[in-house]
Amino acid sequence: MTRSPRRRLRILAWTGGALGALVLLAVAGTLVWTQVGVMAAEPGPLAEVTSDPEIVFEDLPEAVTLTPTDGASGTGLVFVPGAKVEAAAYAARLADLVREDGVTVVITKPVLNIAFFDLRPLETFTELAPGVETWAVGGHSLGGVRACQLAPDADALVLFASYCANDLSGSELPVLSLAGSEDGLSTPEKVADARDLLPPGADMVEIAGAAHASFGDYGPQPGDGVATIDDEDMTARVTDEAGGLLASLANRPAG
């Protein structure tokens, strides 16, 4: 039996409407998911940073910035948070880079709290500190994957419990990879498996006792291991390792 043109149009319209509704539901579901379960900064560590006279803390629409009180230095770090982790949750772990090494830190606020949804270029964040001339880019977990994508526009890359999905092995970019021995998410095995995507000279450091959530101050994370390193020691290790790389950039000969 042949359907009439009008009936075919009704079927096509119904099918298109149903598909459109499914797309809208999927989009709405994704939007809800990105806003539910966001891991907030622990108030104690954050308060230590916001009240520190050596640090200028600014909560901007694009990012959280930490700047030495005596002015922006010549070296900066753009840091991309892990999925659904509040930007300010990394402030305390990175604060000693500002206090001790004079580094300017810009912690991005990814679109919808997920780094993969944030297609803004690196300059969106470096422009927040116009006095800084040399920039490393880094990130935690999924934020590190995004940092790898931004790395060709930076002077160095620092991975915090993360690894690249794009191939940087042919570049001469200075790279530091910080992993945790107790990380249950970006496990040492996963980090090692992606080693061939980094330049041959990449510095691979495993921090004994560190779990995935040890790289920030946002509480425990499902699927993670149990950390045996305390926050003070973890901050010291991150500062020593990342600070060393940033200092080497500052000391490079011009040209």
N, C-alpha and C positions, 0 to 999 in steps of 0.2 A: 504494500500500500504506500503510495507516494505522499509525503507530507507536503502541505501547502507552504508557499513562501512565508506566509504570516506565522505559521506554526514554527517553522525553522528559525525565524527571527526571534520568536519568544523563547525558544530553547537556547539560542545563542546568548540572548540577553540574560536569561536565568543563570547560565553557566558562567558568563562574565561577572555577574553580580556575586555569585558564590565564590569565585576565585578572588575577587576583590575583597570580599569579607574575610577570607582566609588570610590574605596578605595583611590586612589591617589588624587582624587578631595576632598574627605573628609579630608584627611591628610593636603592637601594644604590649604583648608578652615580653618582648625583648627589653622594651623601655622599663617595664616594671621590674624585670630581673636585675637590670643594671642599678636600680635604686634600692633594692632590698638586700639586706645583709652587708652593707658597706661597713668595713672595719674602721672604726674611728680611732683617732689618736688618743692614747692614754693621757688623762689630764695632768698627772704629776710630772712626767718627763717634759711635756710640752710647756708647762708653766715655768720650768727651769730655763727654757730657752727664751720665752717671751719676756721674762723679767731680767734677763742677763744684760747688764750695762755694756758688755763688749759686743753685743749683737743687735743689729737693727732687724727686727722681724716684721715683715709686711705680708698681709693676707690679701693678695690681689685677685681679680677675676680669673686671670690666666694661670697664676702660680702663687706659691708661697716663696718668698725670697728671704735669704739670710745674708746680711751684709756686715762686714766689720764696721764697728762704730766710727772708726777713723777714716772710713771711705772705702769704695770698691777697689779691690786689688786688681792686678793685671791678669789674674787667672781665675777662671770660673768653672763650675760644674753644673750642667743641666741634668737633673735627675728625674726619671720617669717612674712613677709609683707602680706597684703591682696591681693586679686586677682588683677593683673594688676595695682599695685601701686608701684612706684619706691622705692627702698630700702631707699634711702636718704631722702625720704619724712617723715620718722619717726625720723630722727636724732635730730631735735630740741625738740621734745616731750620727748625724752629719755635722752637728754644731761645733765639734772640736776642730774640724777643718777650717771653720771660720775663726774661732778663737786662737788656735795655735799657729795656723798656717796662713791666715789672712785670705782664704779662698772665699769667693762669692758663690753662694749656692742658690740655684733656682729649681724648686721642686714643682714640676708641672701639675696642673689639674686636668687630667685627660677628659675628653668629651665622653659623657655618660659613664665616667669612672672606669673606662676600659681603654687601654693604650691603643688597641687595634682600631678603635673608632676615631682616633685622633690623627688626622692627616695634616695638621699644621706643621710647617717647616721649623727647623731648629731656630731660625732667626726670630720667630715669634717670641721665643723665650730669652734669647741672648740680647734682644733689644731692650729687655727690662733692666739690663745693667750695661749701659752704653760705655762705661769706662773700662770694661773688661776687654782685653785684646785676645786672650788665648782661652779656648773653651774645650773642656772634655765633656762628653755626653755619657750618661750611665743610666742604669735602671735596675729595678728589682723584679725578679720573676718575669711576668709578661711585659713589664715595663722595660726590662733589659732587651727583650726581643725587639721592641720598638726602637730602643736606643741603637741597636745594631743597624737598623734601617736609616737612622739619622747620622750614623757615624761618618760617612764620607764627607759630610760638611763640618766635621769637628776636627780637633787636633789630637784627640785621644778618646779611647773607649774604656769604660769601667763597668764590668758586669757584676751585679750583686745577686748571687744565687740564681743565675740565669745562663742562657746560652743563645747563640745566633741561629736564625733560620735562613738568613742570606749569607752568601759566601764573601768573606773579607780576606781570604787566605792570600790573595795576590797583592794586597795592599801593604804599605809600610807603616800603617797606623800603629802607634803604641797602644797595647791592650793589656788590661789587668782584669783577671777573672777571679772573683772571690766566691768560694763555695763553702758550704757547711758540712762537716762530717756527719751530722745527725739530720740533715735535711731530708724530709720524707717526700718532698714534691719535686724540686730541682735536685734530684739525688746526685751524689758524686759520679755515679755511673752515667747518668744522662749528660752531665757536663763534659765528661771525658769523651762520650760518643760524638759530641758536636765539636770537639777540639780541632778537627781538620778544617773547619770553616773559619778559623781565626788565623792571623798571620803567624808564621813560624816562630817569631820572637815573643809571642804573647806570654805573659807571666801568669801562670796558673797557681793559685794559692788556695789551699784547703784549711779552713779555720777549725781546729779541733773543738768539738763540743757545740758548734753552732747549728741551729735548726733553721728552717726556712723563715720563721717569724723573728729570728734573732736579728735580722737586718733592719727591723723597725720596732716601734713601740705601739702595737695595736692589739696585743693579746694573742692567745693561742689560735691556731689555724687548723681546720679539719684536714686530716691526712698527713700532717706534719709529724716529724720525730720529736723527741724530748731533748731540749737543750740542756747541756751541762755547763755552759759558760754563762757567767752573769753579765748583766747589761754593761757594767763598767768596763770589764775586760773586753767585751765585744766592741764597744765604742773605741777603746784603745787600739784594737787590732785593725778596725776599719780605718781609723785615722792614720795609723802608721803606714798601712799599705797604700791607701788612696792618696794620702798626703805625699808619699814618696814619688808617686807617678806625677802628680800635679806640680811638685817642686821641680822635677826634671824638665817639665814643659817650660816652666818659667825661666829655667837656666839655659835653655837652648840658645845657641848663637843666632843672631838675627840673620834672616835670609836663608 
